[in-house]
Amino acid sequence: MTMTITGDMLRTHPKADASNALLTCIEACVECAQSCAACADACLSEDMVAELTECIRKNLDCANVCAATAAVLTRQTGSNPDTIRAVLEACRAACAACAEECEQHEQMHEHCKICAEACRRCEQACVELLAA
């Protein structure tokens, strides 16, 4: 996935470090936030919505954390390594929890499978950025 706007903005920012790991993580966070929001909405439309309450909750938590992570990572005017590390760890944990929950429903709900895959990609991107 190529998010030209994010890449272009960071490449033109006078203080940005537009590394591949950073861009990949921002893109994965945005994709995951959108997937989780869509999955929660799809779960709410299922006949068995009561059985999907935990999935909906984890979808919404993950969507919020991923959106916040993307916002924090996009800001490049200074460095706050402790906050960035904490946000990435929280995002990784939220993605892992959401993916695990969605994987329990993926045989019955395709939207859960798609969401779990997006969460796993984001989780991995956070791990890679933490290691960079």
Protein Blocks (a to p, Z undefined) as FASTA:
>chain_A
ZZfklmmmmmmpmkbccdfklmmmmmmmmmmmmmmmmmmmmmmmpmklmmmmmmmmmmmm
mmmmmmmmmmmmmpmkbccfklmmmmmmmmmmmmmmmmmmmmmmmmmmmklmmmmmmmmm
mmmmmmmmmmZZ
